[in-house]
Amino acid sequence: MKQLLKWTGLVLLAAVVGLALAFAFTRVVRSQTPVLAGLRPVNQTTPNPSGRPWGYGPGMMGQDGPGYGSGGMGPGMMGGGYRSGAQGQANPGSSTPITLDQAVEAANQYLLTYKNSDLALTEVMEFSNNFYAEFKEKSTGIHAFEVLIDPYTGAVSPEPGPNMMWNTKYGHMGGMMGSWGRQQGEPMSVTPEQARNIAQQWLDKSLPGMSAAEQADAFYGYYTIHIMKEGQVYGMLSVNGYTGDVWYHTWHGEFVDMKELEE
């Protein structure tokens, strides 16, 4: 009888431990699900309500957070970024944001780290959450990559989303994402006009009243298109040049101002 009670107690203890582990695992999986889902290209039905980058934290993939470039790495490395200030160190924390002109200077300094005279800064946009800048190849006219600039420190880092996941030449994940990307040099099957039409169809469904800008900036593997509201920039989205997937840029916030730098 004592032996039976002993074994019964052990079985009950094992059951309790198993349930506790299962509960803990379920909580972990649930906590990670939004992050993992955010790393997929999406034909989004609605924009991300949080307005924060999905799946990108301070120098690490898979952490939801607003940080960029805290890893202090140079271009070509996931999560890396250029830090403005003396000897590449971040500017001291300040409650006063940098100006649009200072953001332009930060983007130009970042460009110098590439040591590629064929690249040029084409525009810098100011949003409530960050500054955005894009670069293109002077020899081909194709846009190369996109970056974000911290509005207080001036730190510059690769923009998350299509710039990292779909860019087949300058991106970090383009060659590793299966059908999302193609080999460098493979022509995109989606034309600029088709990309704009796809963008407008998505806007009609998800952001009624918004319109896709006439120009679709062609990058390696995708297009980025400004979203317009009553003739003014509202935000932007990207369209995959092979699959037609739409990725809405959720991390910018409200548009403030911009500066065109193309000659």
N, C-alpha and C positions, 0 to 999 in steps of 0.2 A: 504493500500500500504506500509506504514512504517513497519507494522507487517510482511508482506511478505519479505521485504528487510532484516529485522532483522533475520528471520529464514534462509534466503538464506545465509547471512553472517556467521551464526553459522555453517551451513552445510559445507560451504567452509573451515572454520577454522578447523573443525573436520577432514575433508579430508586431509588437509595439515599436521596436527599433526599425523594422521594415517600413511601417507606416510613417514614422517620423522622417526617415530618409526620403521616402516618396514625396511627402509634403514639401520638404526642403527643395528637392529637385524640381518639383512643379513650379515653385515660386521663382527659382532661378531661370527656368525656361520662359516663364511668363514675362519676367523682367527684361529678358534679352530679345523677345520676339519683335517689338517695335524697331529696335536697332537693326536686327538682321533684315527685316522687311524693308527698311529704308535703304539698304545697299543695293537693291534690285532696281533695274531700269523700270520705269512705271508709266503706263498710260493712266495717270492718276485720275480718279473720279472727283476728288476734291483736293485742294492744296493742303499742305501740312499746317494745321492750325497753330502749332507752337511757334512757327517762324524761325526755328533753329535748324542747323544742319543735321541731317540724319546720318548717324553712324560715324561721325568724325569728331573726335575730341582732341585734346592737346597732344598732338604728335602721335596719336594711336588710332588705329582703325578698330571700329567696333565699340567706341565709347561716344555716347551722345553728349555733345558739349560745344560751347562757342569758341574754344581756344584754337588758335592756329599758330603753327610754327614754334611751339615751345620747345621742340626738340633741338632747335638751333642748327639743323642740317641744311645743306645747300640744295640746289635744284637737282632733280632727278632722283630724289629719295622720298619715299612715302612719309607724309607728315612733316616734311622739312620746310624751312622757310628762311627768308632773309630778315635780319633784324637791323633796323635803321639805328643810327646813333654812332657814337665813337667806337671804332674798331668792331663794328657789327653788333654791338650790344644794344639791348632794348633801351628805349628812352625811359627815364624814371616814370613811375605811375603818376598820372595827372587826371584831374577831373575836367580839364579843358581839351576838347578834341582838336586834332590837327586840321589844317585847312585843305581845300581841294588842291591848291598848288603844292603843298607839302606832300600830299599823297602822290601827285605826279612825280615829284622828285624821288620819293621812296620807290616808285615803280621803275624809274630810270636807273636807280642804283641797283635794284634787284636784277635788271636786265644785264648790267655789267658782269654779274657773276656767271653768265652763260658764255661770255667771250665769243659771241657769234655776231659779227657785223651785219649779217643778213636779217637780223630780227629788229623790229621797230615797234615802239609803243604807239597804239592807234587811238585809244580813248581811255579816259578814267571817269567813272561814275561815282557819285556820292549818294549813299543810302543812309537811312537812320541807324542801321546795324553795322555797316562797314563801307569801305570803298572797294570798287571793282575796277579791274584794268584788264585789257586784252592786248595781245601782241600778234604781229603777223610777219610772214616772210616777205621781204621786199622783192626778192627775185621771182616768186611765184604768185604773190598776192593772196595766198592762202593764209588764213589765221592760224597761229601756232598754238597758243595756250592762253588760259585765263587765270588771274590771281585775285586774291582778296587782301586788303590792307587794313590792319587794325586801326580804328579811328582814334585811338589814344596813344598807342606806342609806335605806330608806323611799321609794325612787323608785317612782312609780306609772305604769303604762303600760297601754294597752288589751291585753286578753288576746288571744293569737293564736287561730287556728282559727275556729269559728263566729261568735264576736263580731265578727271582722273580715270574714269571707267570706260569711256568711249574713245578717247583720243589715241589713235593708232600710231602716232609718231612721237608725241611729246608726253603722253599720258603715262601713268604708273601701272595701270591695270589693263590697258587696252588689248595687249597681246595675250592676256590670260583669261579673258571673260567669254570664251566660246563664241556664240552667235552675236554677242554684243559688239565685238570688234572684228576687224579684218586685218590682213597683212598690210603693212605700209605700202602705198602705191596702188592698191586695188581701188578702182573708181567707185564712188558711191552710187548706188542704184537709185537713190531718192534724189530728185533734182531740187534746186532751190525753190522753184514754184510749187512743187509737190510738198516740200517741207513747210512752206507757208500755209498751204491749204490744210495740211494735217494740223498745224498749230492753231489755225482758226477754228477747225472743227472741235478741237479740245477746249478752246476758250468758250465757244458757244455752249458747250455742255457744262463746263466747270466754273467759268467766270463770265457769265452772260454780260454783255455790254462792252467787253474788252475786244480789242482788235489786234491782229498780228501786224507788225510793221512791214513795210514793203520789202525791206532788205533783210535777207537771211545770210548772216556771216558764216561762210564755209570754213570749218576746221577739218582736221584729218579725222574723218569718221562720223562727223555730226555737224549740225547747224545750230547756231544760237540766234534767237530772234527776240527783239524787244517787244514787250506787250504795251499797247497804247490805250489810254483812256482819255477821251475828249481831246485828242491831239497831243497829249503829254505822256511821257514815259511813265508806266506804272510798275513794270518789273521785267522779267525775262524768262524764257524757257528754251529748251534745246530739243532738237528732233534728231534721232539716230539716222544716219545716212544710209543704213542698210536695212533696218527693220521698221523704221517709222515710229519707234517708241518715243513718247514724249516725257521729258523730265522737267518739271517746273522748279525754278530756282527759289526755294522757300526761305533762304537764309538772309536775304538782303534787307528786308523791312521796307519802309516808304522811300520813294525816290526823292532826292533833294536837288541835285544839280549834276552837270556833266561837262567834260571838256574834250572836244575832238582834237586829235593831234596829227591826223594824216595830212600829208602835204598835197 
